[in-house]
């Protein structure tokens, strides 16, 4: 039986529970592909799940292999696969929120959960895209239906999801406002933000109003960000509370004001990834990778991400 390197954990806990192991290489079932992982993205949900939160309820008790962002090369195709062939460079967010095991040398998943990797990106750059970009795309396009001329506020605009949300909202024709620390404002304006608010020195609800859609990537557990966001929405406006969801109290407050508040969870979407690849290769969307770590240093990547100051994405080099 063929084996592969992977980063696993035997218990919930801090970054120190992540360890490099040898595991059996998976085999593709019908309609699945076996992908040799070259790089894997690191996301906040990985950090939360490692500690027993996030998607731990879906993955169950350890041991398990974290990770959902994949960029790599198709090694083998199962019966019934017609869209991909061995040698194709692909990227994807397979199985989410079920276990995908991206922190490993190989993954298997349905072929249509992948798309061809953007030609203009390295595997390390491409691995930074799927979960963050799909979250931003599905939130703005599918959940909010953002239209040209609308006003969109993105909290944590400089993060992984945030920097894609700024660019997608701008591409859709919106007037884009972001919250971020002052040192990241010039960069965000370069991505298309029309206004940027330094949340460390200004209460955003005092600086912005008449917003149609708030993409809240922070949540009420941090300075009541979701609840305060209701104050900036226009009548009928939509709050998408992405990391923490919508509490009954938040929903009641929104309804009392004639506003909408919705939780959101991303799902695999090969078609959207193909469209995102077109935007990237067309020069309309940029991908920010702050740092690339070797697979064996997954714990260090988790420590870096948990610090909350990363610009864009962190990535593991696997292959």
N, C-alpha and C positions, 0 to 999 in steps of 0.2 A: 504493500500500500504506500502510495506517495504521501509525503508529508510537506508541511509548510511552516514558516515562522509566523507567529501571531503574538499579540499582546492580550493577555487574559487577566482575570482577577478571580480569586477564590472567596473573597468576602467583600462586603461594602466597606468603604472607608476613604481615606485621603489618597493623593496621588501615589503614595508608596505601595498601595495594594496592586498596582499594575505591574505585571512581570512578563518577560518574554518567554514563550514556550514553543514547543513543536506540537502541531496538531495534524490529524489526517486531512489531506486535501479533499475538498468536496467534489462531488460528481454532478454534472447537470442532469436534471430530469427533462422529460419532453417539454418543449417550449422554453427551456431555460438556456442560458449561456454560462460558461465558465470563463471568468475574467481574471487575468493575472493583474493584480493590483500594483500599479507603479507609485501612486500617491493616494493618501486618504486625508480628507479634511477633518479638522477638530472643531466641534461645535459646543456651545453651552449645554445643550441637552446631554452630551457625552459626560461632561463634568458632573451634572446633576445626577445622572443615572449611576455613575460610578459610586456616588455617595449614598445611594438608596432612594433618591428622588427621581425626577424626570420620567423616563420610560421603564424604570425598574419594575413597576407593576405589570408591564407587558413582557419584559424579558424574564421575569421570575428571579429565583435565587441564583447567585453565582455558583459555579463558574460560568462566565460568558465572555464573549469578545465584543467590545464596543465598536461604534463607528457606523456611519451610514453614507458618508461622502466617498465616492470612488472615482478615480480616473485610472484607466489601464488599457489592456489589450485583450481582445477576445482570443482565448486559447482553444476553446472547444464549443460546439453548439449541439444542443439536444435535438431530438426528432421534432419536426414541426416548426423549426426556426427558419424564417425566410427573409428576415430584414438585416441580419448580420452574418458575417463569415469570419473564420479564424484570421487573425491579423488586423482586424478593424480596431482602430483606437476609439474608445468609448468613454463616456462619463455618465454617472447616474447616482440616484439616491434609493437604492433598492430596498424593498420590504418595509420601509418606515410606516408605522412605529414598531413593527416586529423586528426581531434580530436580523441584522445583515452581516455583522462581523467584518467590517471594513478594515479594522486594524490587523490585517492578515495578508498573507501572500496571494490568496485567491478568494474569490467569492462566487457564488452561483445565485442567479435570480432570473425571473422572466425577462426575455429579451426586450420586450417593449417597455421595460422600466429604465432602459438605457437609451442614450442617443449618441450619435457620433460626436466625438470631442471637437470643440472649436479648433479649427486648423491653426489659428494664430496664437494659441496658448500652449505652454508646456503642460506636462501632466501635473506638475505641482500647482500651477495656476488653475488648471481645470478642476482639480480636486477641491478647490476652494469655492466652487460655484454651486453645486446642485442643491443642497439643503437650504442654504441662505438665499440663493436666487429664486428657487421655487417658492419659498415662503413669501418673499416680497412680491413675486409675480402673481401667485394665486390670491394673495391678500388684496392687491390693488386691482387686478383684472377680473378675477372670478367673484371674490366676496364683495368688493366695494364698487366695481364697475366704474372706475375713475374715468372721467371725461375731460376733454380739453377745456381749459378755463376754470376748473375747480381748484380749490386751495387744499393742499395736503400737508399735514404736519407729521414729521417722522421723529419720534423720540429715539435716542441712542443712534443718531444718524451716521456716526462714524464707525459703527460696528459691522459685523459680517452681514447681517440682514439689512441693517440700516443703509449701508452705502449702495446696496443694490436697489433698495426702495427709493432712494433719492433719484437714482438714474432712471428707473422705470417710470416713476411718476412724471419726471420731466419729459421722457419719451412719449408719454400719453398726453402731454400738453398741459399738465397741471402747473400751478404756481406752487413751488416747493419750499417749505420751511423745515429746518432741522434743528434739533437741540444737540449740543456737543460742547466739549471743553474748548476754550478759546484757541488753543494751539492747532486745532483741526479745522478751523473755519475756512481758511484759504483753500485748503484741499477740497473741502466739501463744495465750496463755490465752483471749483474747477470741475466737479462732477455734475453740476447743474443746479445746486441749491440757490434759490433766489434770496433767501434770508437764512441766517444761522444765529441761534440764541445760545449764549453761554449760560447753561443752567446753574453753574456754580455761583454766578453773580446776579442773575436776573430770574425772577419768577416768571416762567414762560406764560402763565395765564394773564400776566400784566403787560406782556409785550406783543401778544398776537390775539386776533379774534377773527370771527367769520370764517372758520375752517369747515370744510365739507367732510373731510376724512382725517382721522388721527390714527396713524399706525404706531401703537404704543408697544415698544419693545423693552419697556422697563417694568411696568406693573405697579400695583398699589403697595406692594411690600417695600418699595423705595420711595419714601416721601409722598405717598398717596398720589402717584403720578397719574394713574387711570382716573381717579375721582376728580382730580384737578383738571384733567383734560376735558371733562364735560363742560367746563366754563368757557372754553374757546370755540365750541362747536356752534355752527348756525342751526336754526330750527330744522329738524329732520336729518341732521348730520350723524355720521357713523363713527363710533369708536371701536377699533379692532384691538382688543387686549390679547396680545399674542403669547407672552410667556406664562402668564398666571391665570388667564381666563377671566370670567365675569362672575363676581359674587352676587347673591340675591340682592344685597344692599346696593351695589353698583347698578344693577339692572333697574331697580326701583327708582333710584335717583335719575337715571337716564330717561326712563319713561315719564316721570313727573315733569321733566323739562321738554318733552316732545322730541327726545333724541333716541338714537339707536345705539346699543352696545352689544358686541358679539365676541365670543371666544373664537379661536381659529387654530387649526392644526393642518400642517402641510401634508400632502400625500404624493407618492411617486407619480411622475408625469413625463413620460418620454417625449410626447408631442411638444409640451412647453419647453423642455430642455433643447429640443431641436430649434425652436424659435429663438430661445435665448442665445444659442450658439450663433445664429444668423446675426443677431444684434452685436454680439461680441466681435465676430469676424468682420462686420461692417463698420467697426469703429464707434458704435453708438454706446457701448457699455464697457467700462474698464473694471478689471478685477484687481483688488488690492490684497496681496499676500505679505503680511508683515514679517513672518519668519517661518522657515522650514526646519523641522526637527527630524533626526533619524527615528525610525520606528521604535528603537530601543529606548528613546527618550520621551516616550508618550507621557510619562509622569511629569516631566519638565514642561511639556506643552500644556498640560492641564493646569499646572501652577501658574504659568504665564497667562492663560486665558481667565483663570479665576481672579486674577488681579484686576480685571475689568477695564484695562486701559489699552487693549490691543486695537490697532487701526486696521480694519478689514479682517482678514482671516489668518489662522495658523494652520499649518499643514504638516503631515507626517510623510517622509520619503520612505516608501516600503520596498519597491523593487530596485 
